[in-house]
Amino acid sequence: MIDIHCHILPGIDDGPRDLKTALKMARLAAKDGITEVVATPHCFDGVYDCQQYDIRNLCKDFDIILQRENIQLRVVPGAEIRLTPEFLDLVEQDKILTLGNFGRDVLLELPDVFLPGAVYELFKLLRNKKVRCIVAHPERNSLILSNNQILEGMVNAGASLQITAGSLTGIFGKEPQVLARKILEMSCSRFLASDGHCIKKRKPVMAKAIKIVRKLVGDEIARKMVLMEFN
């Protein structure tokens, strides 16, 4: 399995504070059947301002340490980008780190308050620029929870949806769990990711959730939801 959303790099955002914890997370992920992780620190969210250069270098160093520790896990650079008024300018200035630092897939976190129509137009504009927005954990967004039809509008505008494994297993409560299952039943591009932050509640694991996916929508869709190649 490939985990496209995980806060595994030490000391860069609200993920692990130190290398020791990051290595514990890596061991958990590898034991769970994850072979590759996209490290996605928070960017441009008003709290963390992680730079591309730092993320790439941390990934490179961490990957070397994983090999030294004989942990069978590959880590590649990415970012969880907060949607702000400056987002389009950042894309056009090539300041947005794509998933795997390869291709044009951007992991985008929506604020809890936004104008759906404006977001649809942004996604359409980016689609024309060959940029695909993958919306991070929409099932946990308060506005989307109050109006599920926003999901259809985003998908029609070209967005993909990333469900968090913990939402399917219920660690974020009943409402996100119900909406996550609804997203599974939609005819759209969607991914499963851990959004792992630590070694306790928000672990970098997906095996339990992927079993739920297989049961609800079958093996083929489940396989596609946890595979994204970075060359």
Beta strands, then each sheet from edge to edge (+ up, - down):
strand 1: 2-6
strand 2: 36-39
strand 3: 42-43
strand 4: 74-77
strand 5: 80-82
strand 6: 105-109
strand 7: 132-136
strand 8: 160-164
strand 9: 190-193
sheet 1: 1+ 2+ 4+
sheet 2: 3+ 5+ 6+ 7+ 8+ 9+
end
